[in-house]
Amino acid sequence: MINKLICGVGAVCVMLAGCGVQGDEYQPRRIPAEKSVVYLYRPFKVLGSSAAPMVTCGHETIEMEPGGYYSFEQDSGPVTCTAASVEYKFDARPGEQYFIREDVDTVAQGGATHFKLMRADIAQDEIKDCRRQGIKQ
């Protein structure tokens, strides 16, 4: 019985050791007066999908992994975020920051990607455990 318990704990530790992505911890960026800052992030979920779909948001394209975030400066005007056939649009204003949360369903849930514009206070709590990812394309 104890051996089974030790094996189970060991398996969980191995699974958790591979959680999330490598990279720098979240650091808020200075928001330039003439542009906005967009944070695209994907919180890690223990039972979430490990798929990493290509996401284009504004003029940036990245393969967003669970537990990752990416930030960039954006000109004023409409911004579109897409992944596969999913599209999310919002208007960026100078001097503002925007937090776009990406959620990816597991295969059992259909494997779809979802985007949501989050309130800054909620997003900053969620993004603090994410690691910065580099640009992929």
C-alpha positions in Angstrom: 0.0 0.0 0.0 2.8 2.4 0.9 4.7 1.6 -2.3 1.5 2.5 -4.3 1.2 5.7 -2.5 4.9 6.6 -3.0 4.5 5.8 -6.8 1.4 7.9 -7.0 3.1 10.9 -5.3 6.1 10.4 -7.5 4.0 10.4 -10.7 2.3 13.6 -9.6 5.6 15.3 -8.9 6.9 14.3 -12.3 3.8 15.7 -13.9 4.0 19.0 -12.0 7.7 19.5 -12.7 6.8 19.9 -16.4 4.1 22.5 -15.8 4.0 25.7 -17.6 6.7 27.3 -19.8 10.2 28.5 -19.3 10.8 32.3 -19.3 10.9 35.4 -17.2 8.3 36.1 -14.6 5.5 38.6 -15.4 6.6 42.2 -15.2 4.2 45.0 -16.1 5.4 47.2 -19.0 5.4 51.0 -19.1 2.5 52.1 -21.2 3.6 54.7 -23.8 1.2 57.7 -24.1 0.8 57.3 -27.8 0.3 53.5 -27.9 -1.4 50.8 -25.9 0.1 47.6 -24.3 -1.6 44.3 -25.0 -1.0 41.2 -22.8 -2.0 37.9 -24.2 -1.8 35.2 -21.6 -2.9 31.6 -20.9 -3.1 30.5 -17.3 -1.9 27.0 -16.5 -4.6 24.6 -15.5 -3.8 21.2 -14.0 -6.4 19.4 -16.1 -6.2 21.8 -19.0 -5.2 21.1 -22.6 -1.5 21.0 -23.4 -2.1 22.0 -27.0 -0.3 25.2 -28.1 -2.2 26.7 -31.0 -0.7 29.5 -33.0 -2.3 32.8 -32.0 -2.1 36.1 -33.9 -3.1 39.1 -31.9 -2.6 42.5 -33.6 0.7 42.3 -35.5 2.2 39.5 -33.4 2.0 35.7 -33.9 3.0 33.3 -31.1 2.4 29.7 -30.1 0.9 30.2 -26.7 1.6 27.4 -24.2 -0.1 26.8 -20.9 1.3 29.1 -18.3 2.7 31.6 -20.8 2.2 35.2 -21.7 3.4 37.7 -24.3 3.1 41.4 -24.3 3.5 44.0 -27.1 2.8 47.6 -27.9 -0.1 48.3 -30.2 -1.2 51.3 -32.3 -4.7 52.8 -31.6 -7.6 51.2 -33.4 -9.1 47.8 -33.9 -7.1 44.8 -32.8 -8.0 41.2 -33.9 -6.8 38.1 -32.1 -7.2 34.8 -33.9 -6.5 31.1 -33.4 -7.7 28.6 -36.0 -11.2 29.7 -36.8 -11.8 31.7 -33.6 -11.6 35.5 -33.8 -11.9 38.2 -31.1 -11.9 41.9 -31.8 -11.5 45.0 -29.6 -10.5 48.6 -29.9 -7.2 49.8 -28.5 -6.8 53.3 -27.2 -3.5 55.2 -26.5 -2.2 55.0 -22.9 -4.4 51.9 -22.1 -3.5 48.3 -21.3 -5.5 45.3 -22.3 -5.3 41.7 -21.0 -6.6 39.0 -23.3 -6.9 35.6 -21.7 -6.7 32.5 -24.0 -8.4 29.3 -22.9 -7.9 26.1 -24.8 -10.4 23.3 -24.3 -9.2 19.7 -23.9 -9.8 17.3 -26.8 -12.8 15.9 -24.8 -14.3 19.4 -24.7 -13.8 19.9 -28.4 -10.3 21.4 -28.4 -11.5 24.9 -29.2 -9.7 28.1 -28.3 -11.5 31.0 -26.6 -10.4 34.6 -26.0 -11.7 37.0 -23.3 -10.8 40.6 -22.6 -10.2 40.6 -18.8 -10.5 43.4 -16.2 -7.0 44.5 -15.2 -7.3 43.6 -11.5 -8.4 40.0 -12.3 -5.9 39.6 -15.1 -2.9 40.8 -13.0 -3.7 38.2 -10.4 -3.9 35.4 -13.1 -0.9 36.5 -15.1 1.5 36.7 -12.2 2.1 33.0 -12.4 2.7 33.0 -16.1 6.1 33.1 -17.8 7.1 35.3 -20.8 7.3 33.5 -24.1 9.4 34.7 -27.0 7.9 35.5 -30.4 7.6 32.5 -32.7 7.0 34.1 -36.1 
